Amino acid sequence: MKPLQPTLYELADDGHSLNFFFAQCSACGGLSFPANAPGCMHCGEPLSQATRITRPGGGELLEFVTLHVPLLPGMAAPSIAGDIRIAPGIVEEGVMAVADESALKHGMAVRAVAEVKPEEGVYACRFVPVNEGAAQ
Ligand SMILES: [Zn+2]
């Protein structure tokens, strides 16, 4: 099973959570995502010398919206897209793996988990509320 986007994340040791790859700037110490970005998101320093950092994927859910048409070909609709602050100054759009918006709140902690697509031999990144993951 391979990651759908191997430059962005990998399966964590628990076999379900995802770790995200960041680049830590040698000049200002800030994290950039994705790790293969050409320059630091904070100060613009080239990231060719940057340290690669692996951290558990997740963060703070800032906004979310239900999409009634697929965001990408093959994606289920309706689906819920969220803006997640995955590190200071870094906000990424992600797909929320919840039944509907009633499970979500602005500012809640979410974490990245793998959604396995066996027919394609890959896993994709989805976000779930942290407390929901702990309950299972
Ligand atoms: Zn920097």
Boltz pocket constraint, residues with backbone or C-beta under 6 A from the ligand:
constraints:
  - pocket:
      binder: B
      contacts: [[A, 25], [A, 26], [A, 27], [A, 28], [A, 29], [A, 30], [A, 40], [A, 41], [A, 42], [A, 43], [A, 44], [A, 45]]
      max_distance: 6.0
